Amino acid sequence: MKYKKVLVTGSSGFIGKHLVDELLLQGHRVVGLDICANSSPKKRGYNFLKGRVELKQLQQIPFKPDWIFHCAGGGSVGFAEADPQHDFQMNVGTSIEVLSFARNINPPPRIVYLSSAAVYGNTGSKRHPEKSSARPCSSYGFHKKMAESAFHFYGKRWAIPSVVIRIFSVYGEGLTKQVFWDAARKLRTGKGTFSGTGKETRDFIHIQDVCRFLVCSVKQASTIPPIFNCGWGKAISIRTALTLLAKNLRAKEPKFSGKVREGDPRHLVADSSLAMRIGWRPSVDFHEGIRRYAEWVKRN
């Protein structure tokens, strides 16, 4: 494949950082943009710009990108509930800035938008195909759905090709937020009591598999943006997941309060058949992924 000029927003974040590595590994030239400082060592083919995802900042990148991966945005249900206005700007506002930038490039770049399984909400369904109704039950999910609509509108109105990826519960080495990071901290200090019943299920997908799919999906970008789930397709209970993490950390088994946090769906599991039709398969088994994560936690 001929190398591409690629922009990654949110390049200092968990997914963005791993995605940059995957793109460089495949021989592409990459510019990262993030409000947070670049923590990665200098890499051949990679340039970093520190700044907000705003049109005037985007116009400073040193080339016209062939591809844009829009990884920037909020990623916390709790934060979005506490400060919905800020979360709106992080998820919807930055998407409009990226689309406004792409609108002025001829030919327009292909854009991969990182959405979330949170758009499905608490439907009661245990498995979600892309045609499922989007009924978000959190501000975070609502804002992700609004951003998806923006990509659909700009595709129709200004012929900007994009693809929407609804990522399920991504995890892996380097993750310093969300359930496994919080759980590891609690388990290692002996405070292993968690919200919920433990029977809630999630679809855990390793960051290595997510990045491979993101690069694979860019070829599917269209002015009528297709939507793909990115998950393993396996329902794993929170109790099972945290018990496995505790075992790898040599900690006591977790306990659960029985009180479910507002905005958290009971079940979020992907039907990933569409993703597999375009040639992608997840490869990192959950037990292996948790073993790797626990080893990383112990080192850090």
N, C-alpha and C positions, 0 to 999 in steps of 0.2 A: 504493500500500500504506500502511495506517495505521502510524505509527511504533510500534516496540516498545521496551520497557525491557529492556536487554541487559546481562548480566554476562559479562566476558571474564577468565578466570583466565590467569595468565602473560602479562599484557598488555604487559610490557616486553620480552618475548622477540621473536625474529625474526618468527615467524608472528603472534603476538598483536598486535604493534605495527601490522603491515600490516592485520590484520583489523579493528582498531579504526578505522583510516582508512576502510576499505571500508564499515563499518557507519554511520559518521558521514556519509559521502558519500551513503548511501541514506536519510538522514534519521532514523536511530534515536537513542535516548538511551542512552548507554553508561557503565557503570562498569567500570574496570579494577582488577584485584587482582594484585599481584606482590610478591615478597619484595625484588626489586631496585627501585631508585628509578625513577620515571618520567622518561625522558629526552626525551619529546616536549614541544613548546611547548603552552601552554594552548589548548584547543580548545572551541568552543561545543558544548554537549551532552555533554561528556566530563568525568567525575570519576574521580580515581585514589585508590585506597587502598593504602598500603604495608603488607604483612603476609603471613603464611603462609596457604596454602589450608587453613584449619581452620574447623570449624563456628562457633566463637565469633567468628572474624573475618568469616566470611561473613554472620553475622547482623547485622553493622554496616552493610551496604550500605543506601543510603537508599530503596530500593524493593523490591517483590516482582518479580523478573524474569520476563518472558515467555519469554525465551530465555537459555540459558547455553551459552557456548562454552568447553569445558574444554581450554585450550591449555597449562596448566601441566604440568610433568613433565620428567623427564630426556630427553635426546635424543642420548646418546653411547654407542655400543657399548663403546668402550674404558673409559669411566668406569664403566659398569655391571659390566664384568668385574672391574675393580679394587675396586669398592665396591658389591657387589650389595645389601647391606642398605639403603644410602642410596638407591640407585636404586629399590628396592622402595617405599620411603616416598614418593618423588617421583612415581611413576607409579601405584601401586596405592593407597597411603595417601591421596593427595589425591583420587583418584576416589571413595573411600568417603566422604570429608568432603563432597564436592559432592553426592553422592547423599543423604546424611543431611540436608543442608540442603534439597534439593529435596523430600524426603519430607514436610517440615513446611509446605509451601506448598500452598494450595488455591485454584485448580487448580494442579497441579504444572507447572513450566516445561518447555519442550522443551529437551533437552540434546543438543549436538553434541560427541561425544568424538573427539579427535584421536589415533587409533592410528597404527600404522606398518606398512609392508610387511615389516618385520623379523619379524612373526609368521609369515610363510610359511616362513622358514628356508631351508636349503640342500637343496631337494628335487630339484635337477637340472633342473627344468622352467624353460623360458625365458620363459613367459608365465603369469601367475597370474590366473584368474578368482576371484571371491569364494568360490566353492564349493570351491576348492582346500583340501587339508588344511593346517591350521596346525601346523607343526613347527619352532618357533623353535630356532635353534642358538646363540643368545646370551642372556645374562641380560636384556638390554634387551628383546629380542623376547618372551621368556617373561613378563616383567612386563607388557608391553603386552597380551598375550593374557589374563593374569589380570584386568586392568582391564576388558577387553571383557566377560569373564564376569560381572563385578560389575554392569555395566549391564544385561545380560540378566536377571540374578537380580532386581535391584530393579524392573525393568520388570514382571516376572511377579508378584512378591510385593507391590509397592506401587504398581503402575500408573503408573510414572514413564516418560514417553515420551522416547526417545533415538534417536540414529542414530550409528553407528560409521563413521568415515572412516579408511581405511588409506592414509596418504599415502606416496607413493614419494619419490624423491630431489628434495626441494624446494630451490630455489636462488633467488638474486636479490639485488638491491641491498640492502645492510644486513646480509648474512649474514657473521658473523665467527667461524664455526666450520665444521667438516666439510670435505669434500674440496676445494672450490674456494678457500676461504679459506686453508687450509694450503698448497694448491698455489700460489696467487698469491704467498704469502710466499716459498716456496722458489724459484719461477721467477724472481722479481725479484732474488734474491740469488745466482742462479747455481747453486743447489743443487737441481737438478731431478731427483732420483732418488726414485722412489716404490715403495711395497710392491706386491706382486702382479705379474701378468704384463702387465697392460694390456688383456688380452682379456676381463676381467670386464665385464659389461654392467649398466647401470642405466637407469632410466626417469626422466629429468630433467624436472621440471615447475616452471614459474616461479611465484613467490609470488603474482603478480597473478592467475593462473588458479586457484591453490589457494584464495585468499580468496573469489573469486567462487563457487567451488563450495561452500565451507563455508556461505555465506549461502543459496545455492540449496538445499542439502541439509536445512536445518532443517525445511522443510515435510514431509519424509519421516519425521520422528521418530514412533516408535510404541512401545507397551509391549512389543512383540516387535521389538527394535531391528534395522532393516535394516543391512547392511554394504555400503559402497561403496568401491571403489578410487578413488584420486585420482592419476592419472598420465596422461601423454600417450599411452602405449601403444606407444612406439617404443624399441627397444633401441639404446643408444649405448654403445660400448665406452669404458672409462676412458681408453684411449690416445687415442681420437678426441676425447673431451671435453677432456682436458688439453692436447692439441696445439692445439686451437682457442683455448683460453684463452691459451696461450703466444703464439700468433700475435697475438692482440689486445693482449697486454701487451708485444709486441716482445721476447720472451725466447726462449731456446733451447728446442728441443723436449724434452719429458720423457723420462726413462729409467726403467726398471722393474727392481727387484731380483729378481723371480721368486718371492719369498717372500710367500705369502698370509697376511694377518693372521687370527688365530684369531677366529671368530665372524662373519666376513664371507662371506656367500653369493656364489657365482660369478655368479649371474644374478638380477636382481630387476626384472621388467618387468610392467606392469599390463595386464590385460584391463579396459579402462574402459568397456565397452559398457553396463553398467548405469547408470553416471553419465551417459552421453550420452542414455540413454532419458528422463531427467528434464529434459532441455533444456539441459544444459551442454556447452560445447565449449571445449577449450583454444585460446588465441589467440596466445600468445607463442612464436614459433618459436625453437628452441634456438639457432641462430646469432645471432638478434637478442637473445635473453636473455643470452648470453655476452658479446656486445658491450656491452650495458648494464652488466653486472656488472664487466667489465674497466675501463670508464670510471669506474665508482664506486670501484673499488679504486685507480685512479690518482689520483683526487681525495682519497682518504682515507688 
